[in-house]
Structure formats: structure tokens, C-alpha cells
Amino acid sequence: VTKVAVVVAAVAIVRVVAGMVVFVFVVAIVAIAVVVGVVAAAVVVVAVVVVSTIIIIVVVAAVVAVVAVLHVVFVIVVVVAFVDAVVVVAAAAIVVSPLLLLLSS
């Protein structure tokens, strides 16, 4: 009877130890999966932040470039209008001055 009891107790102990080992492996695998998932999520978040920052920088650079081009166009238009006004005033003076001379004499 004692030999049977020892064998039964030994089998029970082996089963408990085996179950604990399996449980530890499962917990370790789940922990590794959680860590990998957290790292992957962090990588995705960093990638999204980097990409969105790059997009914002590109958009801001494009807006600055468009504003600079519009500023240059505006300056050119103002200069052309000023030159045009000077030419018109000079032409009017050239036309009007002989008439004034004729009228004054």
C-alpha cells in the first residue's frame, strides 16, 4: 500500500510541477507578446508623429513658397504700375508743354 501511495503522490507532484512549468511558459509567452505589442504600438505612434511632422513641414514650406512668389509678383505689378504712371505723366508733359507754350504766346 505504501508503494502505491508513494507512486500516486509522485505522479501528483509531477503533474503539479508540469502544470506550473506550462503555466510559467504560457505567462512568459503572453508577457513577450504584450511587450512586442507595446513596442510595435510605440513604433507606430512615433512613425505617425514623424510622418505628420514631415507633412506639416512640407505644407508650411509650400505655403511660404507660394507667399514668396505672390510677394514677388505683387512687387513686380507695383513697379510696372509705377513705371507705367511715370511714362504716362512724361508723355502727357511732352504733349501738353508745346500746347502751353502756344497758348501762352
C-alpha positions as CSV (number, residue, x, y, z in Angstrom):
1,V,0.0,0.0,0.0
2,T,2.8,2.4,0.8
3,K,4.4,1.8,-2.5
4,V,1.2,2.7,-4.3
5,A,0.7,5.8,-2.2
6,V,4.3,6.9,-3.0
7,V,3.7,6.3,-6.7
8,V,0.4,8.2,-6.6
9,A,2.0,11.0,-4.6
10,A,5.0,11.1,-7.0
11,V,2.6,11.3,-10.1
12,A,0.6,14.0,-8.4
13,I,3.7,16.0,-7.7
14,V,5.0,15.5,-11.2
15,R,1.6,16.7,-12.6
16,V,1.6,19.8,-10.4
17,V,5.2,20.7,-11.3
18,A,4.5,20.1,-15.0
19,G,1.4,22.2,-14.8
20,M,3.4,25.0,-13.1
21,V,6.1,24.8,-15.8
22,V,3.4,25.0,-18.5
23,F,1.8,27.9,-16.7
24,V,5.1,29.8,-16.4
25,F,5.8,29.2,-20.2
26,V,2.3,30.5,-21.1
27,V,2.8,33.6,-18.8
28,A,6.2,34.2,-20.4
29,I,4.8,33.9,-23.9
30,V,1.9,36.3,-23.1
31,A,4.3,38.7,-21.5
32,I,6.6,38.6,-24.5
33,A,3.6,39.1,-26.8
34,V,2.4,42.1,-24.7
35,V,5.9,43.7,-24.7
36,V,6.2,43.1,-28.5
37,G,2.7,44.7,-28.9
38,V,3.6,47.7,-26.8
39,V,6.8,48.2,-28.7
40,A,5.1,47.9,-32.0
41,A,2.4,50.4,-30.9
42,A,5.1,52.8,-29.8
43,V,6.9,52.4,-33.1
44,V,3.6,53.1,-35.0
45,V,3.0,56.2,-32.8
46,V,6.5,57.5,-33.4
47,A,6.1,56.8,-37.2
48,V,2.8,58.6,-37.3
49,V,4.2,61.6,-35.4
50,V,7.3,61.8,-37.7
51,V,5.2,61.5,-40.9
52,S,2.7,64.1,-39.7
53,T,5.5,66.4,-38.7
54,I,7.1,66.0,-42.1
55,I,3.8,66.6,-43.8
56,I,3.3,69.8,-41.7
57,I,6.8,71.0,-42.6
58,V,6.2,70.3,-46.3
59,V,2.8,72.2,-46.2
60,V,4.3,75.1,-44.3
61,A,7.2,75.3,-46.8
62,A,4.8,75.2,-49.7
63,V,2.7,78.0,-48.2
64,V,5.8,80.1,-47.6
65,A,7.0,79.5,-51.2
66,V,3.6,80.5,-52.6
67,V,3.5,83.6,-50.4
68,A,7.0,84.5,-51.5
69,V,6.1,84.1,-55.2
70,L,2.9,86.1,-54.7
71,H,5.0,88.8,-52.9
72,V,7.4,88.9,-55.9
73,V,4.5,89.1,-58.3
74,F,2.9,91.9,-56.2
75,V,6.2,93.9,-56.2
76,I,6.6,93.4,-60.0
77,V,3.0,94.6,-60.5
78,V,3.6,97.7,-58.3
79,V,6.9,98.5,-60.1
80,V,5.3,98.1,-63.5
81,A,2.3,100.3,-62.5
82,F,4.7,102.9,-61.2
83,V,6.8,102.9,-64.4
84,D,3.6,103.0,-66.4
85,A,2.4,106.0,-64.4
86,V,5.8,107.8,-64.9
87,V,5.6,107.1,-68.7
88,V,2.0,108.4,-68.8
89,V,3.0,111.6,-66.9
90,A,6.1,112.1,-69.1
91,A,4.0,111.6,-72.3
92,A,1.4,114.0,-71.1
93,A,4.1,116.6,-70.3
94,I,5.6,116.1,-73.7
95,V,2.2,116.6,-75.3
96,V,1.0,119.4,-73.1
97,S,4.1,121.6,-72.8
98,P,4.1,122.7,-76.5
99,L,0.4,123.5,-76.2
100,L,1.1,125.6,-73.1
101,L,3.8,127.4,-75.0
102,L,1.5,128.1,-77.9
103,L,-1.3,129.3,-75.6
104,S,1.0,131.5,-73.6
105,S,2.4,133.3,-76.6
